[in-house]
Amino acid sequence: MRTDTILDVVPVADSAAARAAMLLEEALDNGGANDRIAYLLGVAYKRQGKWSAARTAFQRIAPPDANIHLQLGLLSLHERQWNQASHEFRQARQLDPASYEACHNLLFTSLTLGQFEVALELLPRARELAPEPAERQFLGLVQRLLENSTSSDTDERIDLELLRISEEDERRLVTLFRGLAQVDAACRLLRALATSRPNSPTVQEALLEATLVQAKALIDRCKWGAAERLLASIADEFSGPRPIRAALLNVRGVCACMNQNLEDGVSRFAAALKQVGADARLHQNLALAYEWQDDYPRADPQWNRYFDQLDSRLPAAPRQTNYHEDLAYESLSRWATSYTEKERWSKALLYVERALKFRPRDAATVERLFHLYNHARMPAEAKKALELLRELRAGDPQLDLFELDLIEVKNLGDVETIINGIDTVSSKHPGNPKVEERAAVLIGNVVPLMAGLCQQMTEQLSKVVDQVRRLPSYQVNWPTVQDVIRNLLREFQKLRRIVGKSAPLTKNADHRRMVRELGELIDRKIEICRSMRG
C-alpha cells in the first residue's frame, strides 16, 4: 500500500528529524499559529515514527485541506487503524477529486478491509488518474482479479490475461495481497490469481501461506472442523517447499487432535516430521497426541527430542529474556508431574533432575526432588537434596519434619520416633501453618502404617486364639502360648500409647476417625490378650 505523499516538503535526513522537530516546536510556540510550520512539524514527527505527535501537529491546521487529510490517513495506516484511514482518505478525495494519492490509498485501504465492491467502484477512476501507463496496467490486473474473485465460477475460470502477466507483475500482486490485513480478503484474491496461474510456485506458496493464517484464525475461534475443511481444500494440489508442506500437515494435525481424532493427528505430525527432519514444535505436538492417548512409551522419546531441540533457534515470546530456558523448565516439570500422578517415581525423577539444571538454586524444585528420591527409595540422594534444601531455606522448621520422611518404618519403634518428632517440632513452632500442613501429611502417612502393624499383630493373635480353641487343652503348649500372648500384649500396649500420642496431633477429620477406631480396636485386642493370660 502506498504510504508516501504528493510532496515531501521537509528535505532533511531522518537523523536530523529530531533536531528539526525541536526547532519547529520552538518556532510554533514563539510565532503563534502558522500552518506551514505545523505541517513541517507533523512531517518531522512522522519521519521519527512518532505517529501521535505527528497527528497532533497536523490537527493544528484548520481548516484541514486534502493533503492534511491524506497525511492523517497515512498516519492511521501506520497505526493499523484501517477504518479511520479509510475515512480520512475519503475526506481527502472529497476535497480533491483529482488526487491520485487519495484515490489510490482509499482503494487499497478498502481492499485491506475486504470491501471489494467499494474497491471495484474506485478502480476506474484510479486508472484514469494514474500518472504512468505501467501503473494503469497494474490497476487493470487488480480490477480483473477483483471481478474474478466475486464471480460464482471462480474455481473454474482461467483468465487468459492473468495467465500471461509478467513475473514482475505477479510478484507485485502477491506482495500486495500478502500485505492485506484481512486474511479472508487476501485468500480470495490469491485464490483467484492461483486459478489463472496454477503452475506458478510463487502464487501457490502465497495462497497456502494465507490459507494457513486463515485456518489459524479459525482455530483461535475453536472452529476446528472449518479449519480442517479449509486446509483439505488445497492440501492435495499443493506441492511447494517442504517447510510449508510441513506447516500444512502440522495445522491439519492440530485440527484432527482437537476434533478427538488422535490417530489422524499422530499420522500428520509424523508426516510433517518427514518433510523437515527434526523440529522441536512437531515433536512436541506428536508427544502431546501420544500423551492424550495415554501412550507414554511413545510420548516419552518425543518429549526428549523436544527438550533436546528447544533452544534459541526457535522463536521466542517478546520481551522475555530467558524464554527458552523457562519454557524448557516448565515443560519438564509438567511431564514430571504426569509421571508423578501415575506414581512412576524413577521416570519423574529423570525430568525433575533435568529441570533442576535450569534452576539449580530453586528451592521448590529441590524439595520436589527430595520427595521423589524418598518415594523411589533412594535415601542417600534424598539426604543430599535435604542438605541443599537446608542451605536454600535456612531456618525453615518444615525441614525438621522432612528429616522424619527419611525414616524407613520397620517396627513400632520407628513409628514412635516419627510421632515423637512430629510432636517436638509442632510444640516448638505452635501455630506455624507450614509446620501444621507438613505434620498433617506425615500423620496421614503414619496412620495407615499403624493400622498395618495392628493388622499384623491381630493376625498373630488370631492364630494363637484359633489354636487354643481348636486343640484339646493337653495338646496346647501353654508356656509358648503365654510367651506369645505376653509379647503381643506388650506390643499392643505400646501401639496404644503411640496411637494416643498421635490423636492430638491429628487435624484431618478422616484421620481422627481412623485413629479413634484404631484405638478402640487395639483396646479390644488388649482385653483378649489379658483374658488369654488368665
URRAHU-V284769 format. One record per residue. N is the residue number from 1. OMEGA is omega in whole degrees, 0 to 359 (999 if undefined). Layout:
# URRAHU-V284769
n->N omega->OMEGA
n->N omega->OMEGA
This chain:
# URRAHU-V284769
n->1 omega->183
n->2 omega->182
n->3 omega->175
n->4 omega->183
n->5 omega->178
n->6 omega->190
n->7 omega->175
n->8 omega->191
n->9 omega->182
n->10 omega->184
n->11 omega->178
n->12 omega->179
n->13 omega->180
n->14 omega->182
n->15 omega->180
n->16 omega->186
n->17 omega->181
n->18 omega->179
n->19 omega->179
n->20 omega->180
n->21 omega->181
n->22 omega->181
n->23 omega->180
n->24 omega->176
n->25 omega->179
n->26 omega->181
n->27 omega->181
n->28 omega->179
n->29 omega->184
n->30 omega->187
n->31 omega->181
n->32 omega->183
n->33 omega->179
n->34 omega->187
n->35 omega->182
n->36 omega->179
n->37 omega->180
n->38 omega->179
n->39 omega->179
n->40 omega->179
n->41 omega->178
n->42 omega->179
n->43 omega->179
n->44 omega->178
n->45 omega->180
n->46 omega->180
n->47 omega->177
n->48 omega->183
n->49 omega->178
n->50 omega->189
n->51 omega->182
n->52 omega->179
n->53 omega->178
n->54 omega->180
n->55 omega->179
n->56 omega->180
n->57 omega->181
n->58 omega->182
n->59 omega->174
n->60 omega->183
n->61 omega->182
n->62 omega->353
n->63 omega->181
n->64 omega->176
n->65 omega->183
n->66 omega->183
n->67 omega->178
n->68 omega->177
n->69 omega->177
n->70 omega->179
n->71 omega->179
n->72 omega->177
n->73 omega->178
n->74 omega->176
n->75 omega->179
n->76 omega->176
n->77 omega->178
n->78 omega->181
n->79 omega->179
n->80 omega->175
n->81 omega->191
n->82 omega->181
n->83 omega->178
n->84 omega->178
n->85 omega->180
n->86 omega->179
n->87 omega->184
n->88 omega->177
n->89 omega->178
n->90 omega->177
n->91 omega->178
n->92 omega->182
n->93 omega->178
n->94 omega->180
n->95 omega->181
n->96 omega->182
n->97 omega->181
n->98 omega->182
n->99 omega->177
n->100 omega->182
n->101 omega->180
n->102 omega->181
n->103 omega->181
n->104 omega->183
n->105 omega->175
n->106 omega->179
n->107 omega->186
n->108 omega->171
n->109 omega->176
n->110 omega->176
n->111 omega->180
n->112 omega->180
n->113 omega->181
n->114 omega->180
n->115 omega->187
n->116 omega->181
n->117 omega->177
n->118 omega->180
n->119 omega->180
n->120 omega->177
n->121 omega->183
n->122 omega->189
n->123 omega->180
n->124 omega->180
n->125 omega->179
n->126 omega->179
n->127 omega->179
n->128 omega->183
n->129 omega->184
n->130 omega->186
n->131 omega->185
n->132 omega->179
n->133 omega->181
n->134 omega->179
n->135 omega->178
n->136 omega->180
n->137 omega->181
n->138 omega->178
n->139 omega->175
n->140 omega->177
n->141 omega->178
n->142 omega->180
n->143 omega->180
n->144 omega->179
n->145 omega->178
n->146 omega->179
n->147 omega->179
n->148 omega->184
n->149 omega->178
n->150 omega->181
n->151 omega->181
n->152 omega->182
n->153 omega->183
n->154 omega->186
n->155 omega->183
n->156 omega->187
n->157 omega->171
n->158 omega->181
n->159 omega->185
n->160 omega->179
n->161 omega->177
n->162 omega->179
n->163 omega->186
n->164 omega->184
n->165 omega->180
n->166 omega->178
n->167 omega->180
n->168 omega->178
n->169 omega->178
n->170 omega->180
n->171 omega->181
n->172 omega->178
n->173 omega->181
n->174 omega->178
n->175 omega->179
n->176 omega->184
n->177 omega->177
n->178 omega->183
n->179 omega->181
n->180 omega->182
n->181 omega->180
n->182 omega->184
n->183 omega->178
n->184 omega->178
n->185 omega->179
n->186 omega->181
n->187 omega->180
n->188 omega->182
n->189 omega->179
n->190 omega->178
n->191 omega->177
n->192 omega->179
n->193 omega->180
n->194 omega->178
n->195 omega->180
n->196 omega->180
n->197 omega->186
n->198 omega->183
n->199 omega->181
n->200 omega->178
n->201 omega->181
n->202 omega->182
n->203 omega->182
n->204 omega->179
n->205 omega->179
n->206 omega->179
n->207 omega->181
n->208 omega->179
n->209 omega->180
n->210 omega->180
n->211 omega->177
n->212 omega->178
n->213 omega->179
n->214 omega->178
n->215 omega->178
n->216 omega->178
n->217 omega->177
n->218 omega->179
n->219 omega->179
n->220 omega->178
n->221 omega->177
n->222 omega->177
n->223 omega->186
n->224 omega->182
n->225 omega->179
n->226 omega->179
n->227 omega->180
n->228 omega->179
n->229 omega->178
n->230 omega->182
n->231 omega->180
n->232 omega->183
n->233 omega->181
n->234 omega->188
n->235 omega->186
n->236 omega->184
n->237 omega->188
n->238 omega->177
n->239 omega->184
n->240 omega->183
n->241 omega->183
n->242 omega->181
n->243 omega->181
n->244 omega->175
n->245 omega->178
n->246 omega->179
n->247 omega->178
n->248 omega->179
n->249 omega->181
n->250 omega->181
n->251 omega->176
n->252 omega->176
n->253 omega->178
n->254 omega->179
n->255 omega->180
n->256 omega->181
n->257 omega->181
n->258 omega->173
n->259 omega->177
n->260 omega->176
n->261 omega->190
n->262 omega->180
n->263 omega->177
n->264 omega->178
n->265 omega->179
n->266 omega->183
n->267 omega->181
n->268 omega->176
n->269 omega->179
n->270 omega->178
n->271 omega->178
n->272 omega->178
n->273 omega->178
n->274 omega->180
n->275 omega->188
n->276 omega->183
n->277 omega->182
n->278 omega->174
n->279 omega->186
n->280 omega->185
n->281 omega->177
n->282 omega->176
n->283 omega->179
n->284 omega->180
n->285 omega->179
n->286 omega->178
n->287 omega->180
n->288 omega->179
n->289 omega->176
n->290 omega->182
n->291 omega->179
n->292 omega->175
n->293 omega->183
n->294 omega->179
n->295 omega->184
n->296 omega->180
n->297 omega->179
n->298 omega->178
n->299 omega->187
n->300 omega->180
n->301 omega->178
n->302 omega->176
n->303 omega->180
n->304 omega->177
n->305 omega->177
n->306 omega->181
n->307 omega->180
n->308 omega->186
n->309 omega->182
n->310 omega->181
n->311 omega->187
n->312 omega->177
n->313 omega->180
n->314 omega->178
n->315 omega->181
n->316 omega->175
n->317 omega->182
n->318 omega->174
n->319 omega->174
n->320 omega->190
n->321 omega->183
n->322 omega->188
n->323 omega->185
n->324 omega->178
n->325 omega->179
n->326 omega->180
n->327 omega->178
n->328 omega->180
n->329 omega->182
n->330 omega->180
n->331 omega->177
n->332 omega->180
n->333 omega->180
n->334 omega->181
n->335 omega->175
n->336 omega->178
n->337 omega->179
n->338 omega->178
n->339 omega->179
n->340 omega->180
n->341 omega->177
n->342 omega->180
n->343 omega->174
n->344 omega->192
n->345 omega->184
n->346 omega->178
n->347 omega->179
n->348 omega->180
n->349 omega->182
n->350 omega->185
n->351 omega->177
n->352 omega->176
n->353 omega->179
n->354 omega->178
n->355 omega->182
n->356 omega->179
n->357 omega->178
n->358 omega->180
n->359 omega->187
n->360 omega->181
n->361 omega->180
n->362 omega->186
n->363 omega->181
n->364 omega->179
n->365 omega->178
n->366 omega->178
n->367 omega->178
n->368 omega->178
n->369 omega->178
n->370 omega->182
n->371 omega->179
n->372 omega->176
n->373 omega->181
n->374 omega->179
n->375 omega->183
n->376 omega->180
n->377 omega->177
n->378 omega->188
n->379 omega->182
n->380 omega->179
n->381 omega->179
n->382 omega->179
n->383 omega->178
n->384 omega->179
n->385 omega->180
n->386 omega->177
n->387 omega->179
n->388 omega->180
n->389 omega->177
n->390 omega->179
n->391 omega->183
n->392 omega->182
n->393 omega->181
n->394 omega->177
n->395 omega->179
n->396 omega->184
n->397 omega->178
n->398 omega->187
n->399 omega->175
n->400 omega->177
n->401 omega->176
n->402 omega->179
n->403 omega->180
n->404 omega->178
n->405 omega->184
n->406 omega->180
n->407 omega->176
n->408 omega->186
n->409 omega->178
n->410 omega->183
n->411 omega->182
n->412 omega->179
n->413 omega->178
n->414 omega->178
n->415 omega->181
n->416 omega->178
n->417 omega->180
n->418 omega->181
n->419 omega->179
n->420 omega->179
n->421 omega->178
n->422 omega->181
n->423 omega->182
n->424 omega->182
n->425 omega->180
n->426 omega->179
n->427 omega->182
n->428 omega->183
n->429 omega->182
n->430 omega->177
n->431 omega->178
n->432 omega->186
n->433 omega->180
n->434 omega->178
n->435 omega->180
n->436 omega->180
n->437 omega->181
n->438 omega->178
n->439 omega->178
n->440 omega->178
n->441 omega->181
n->442 omega->178
n->443 omega->178
n->444 omega->177
n->445 omega->185
n->446 omega->183
n->447 omega->177
n->448 omega->178
n->449 omega->178
n->450 omega->179
n->451 omega->178
n->452 omega->177
n->453 omega->177
n->454 omega->179
n->455 omega->178
n->456 omega->180
n->457 omega->178
n->458 omega->178
n->459 omega->177
n->460 omega->180
n->461 omega->180
n->462 omega->179
n->463 omega->181
n->464 omega->181
n->465 omega->180
n->466 omega->180
n->467 omega->181
n->468 omega->181
n->469 omega->186
n->470 omega->185
n->471 omega->172
n->472 omega->186
n->473 omega->183
n->474 omega->179
n->475 omega->181
n->476 omega->177
n->477 omega->188
n->478 omega->178
n->479 omega->179
n->480 omega->179
n->481 omega->181
n->482 omega->178
n->483 omega->181
n->484 omega->181
n->485 omega->180
n->486 omega->179
n->487 omega->179
n->488 omega->178
n->489 omega->180
n->490 omega->180
n->491 omega->178
n->492 omega->179
n->493 omega->178
n->494 omega->179
n->495 omega->178
n->496 omega->179
n->497 omega->179
n->498 omega->179
n->499 omega->178
n->500 omega->179
n->501 omega->182
n->502 omega->185
n->503 omega->181
n->504 omega->180
n->505 omega->185
n->506 omega->183
n->507 omega->182
n->508 omega->184
n->509 omega->180
n->510 omega->180
n->511 omega->178
n->512 omega->178
n->513 omega->180
n->514 omega->179
n->515 omega->179
n->516 omega->180
n->517 omega->178
n->518 omega->178
n->519 omega->179
n->520 omega->178
n->521 omega->181
n->522 omega->178
n->523 omega->179
n->524 omega->180
n->525 omega->178
n->526 omega->179
n->527 omega->178
n->528 omega->179
n->529 omega->181
n->530 omega->179
n->531 omega->179
n->532 omega->179
n->533 omega->181
n->534 omega->999
